[in-house]
């Protein structure tokens, strides 16, 4: 998948005022701080909040468990929102292998993060350069045309 050109969401010249970036230590306790960044950027009432918070937690966890960020490094979380979409970027310290949407057995206790991102996001991808990896995803607000909305009887 081609990477987005910038942290601004495609099709919108203005962001939703929810663009935030934080550099966090590569420790497990920082997954909660990554979710707090989503809360600060979107608010809990945002229609995409639950999915974005979950997927951000998955990427932060992957950065800590599977990259150099978790060995005394750090990772960066960026949340960009607009009227129609939310995009999250997690940049980590890099690893030997690129991110993999590996299918795991039903008994496995890990390995479901990227399949979740693939299932719940509109699109996602990763960029590997200069020894680091940035994994990103985008969630869209679906709009139902007024003529299709259910009218009360």
N, C-alpha and C positions, 0 to 999 in steps of 0.2 A: 504494500500500500504506500502510495506517495505521501510524504510528510506534508503537513500544513505549512503554508508560507510563513506564518507568524503565529503568535499566541492569540491573535484576534480571530474570532469565529467568522468563517466565510459568510459573505452576503450581508454583513452588517458593518457599516462605517463607524457606528458608535457601539461601545460596549455597554453592558448593563450596569456599570458602576461596581461590578463585583470582581474586578481583576486584582488578584493578590498573588504574591510570591513569597515563599519562606524557605530558607536553607535550614535543614534540621540535622542534628547528629544522627548517625546510623545506629540507633539503639531502638529496641522494641517499644519502649515507652513513647517514642515519637510517632508511632502510627496514630495514636489518639490525637496528637497535635496536628497531624495531616488532616484528620477529620474535622478538627476545630477550624482549620483554614477554610474548608468547604462551608462550614456553618457561617463563618464570618463573611465569606464571599456571596453566599446564596440566601442564607436564612433557612430555618427549618420548614417554613411554609412553601418554599419553592417547589414546583411540581416535579422537578428532577432530583430533589435533594437526596432521597433515599438511595437511588441508583448511583448517583455521583459519589456520595459518601462511602458506599460499599466498594465501588470500583477504585476509589482513591486509596482506601485501606488496603486493598489487594496489591496495588502497585507499590505502596510504601512498604508493605511486608516483603514483597519480592526484592525491593532494593536492599533491604536489610539482610535478608536470608541468602540471596543468590548473587550478590555483587560485592565489590570491594568496599562499598559504603558501610556494610555491616562489620567490617574489620577495622574499626577506628576512623572511618571516613564520615562523609555526610551525603545527604541527598537533597534535592530541591524540588519543591512542589509548587506548581503554578496553576491557578484556577482563572480561567477567562470565561466571562458570561456575556450573553447578549439577549435580546428579546426573544430569540428563536432557538438558542443552543447554549450548551456549556461544554467547554473543552478543558481537560486537565492534562498537564505534563508532569512527569516525574523523571528527573535526571539523576542518575546514580553514578557511582564510581567505576562502572564497567565490570565485565566478567569475561571469562574465556570464550563462552558460547553466547550466541544471540538468544533473545527471549524465544521460548518455544511454546506453542499451544499443544502441549503433549496430553494425550488422553490417558487418564489414569484408571485404575480398577476401582470398583465401587468400595473396596476395602481400604484404599489409600487414604492417608490422613492429610495429604497435601497434593498440590498439582492442579488445583481447580481455579486459580486466580485468572490466568489468561483466557481459559474457556469461558469464564463468567464475563470477562470484558468483551469477548467476541460475541456472546449471546445478548448482553444488555445494552451495548453501545451501538450507535449508528455506524460508526467506523472507528478504527484504531490503527496504530502502527508504531514503529520504532525507528530511531536514528542512532546509528553507532558511529561515533567519530571522536578523534583525539582521546581515545582511551575511555570514553564514557558512553553510556547508553541513555537515551531519552525515550521513554514509552509514553504514548499519549492516547487519549480516547476522546470521542465527542458524542454527546447525547443531545438529541433534538427534542424540542417540544412539539408534539403532534397537535395539529389543529384540526378540529372537525368543522367543516363548512356549516354555516347556519342552516342551510336547507336540509342537512342531514341530521341535525340535532333533534333529539327526542322532545317533542312538545307535550306538555302535560295535557291530560284529557279533561 
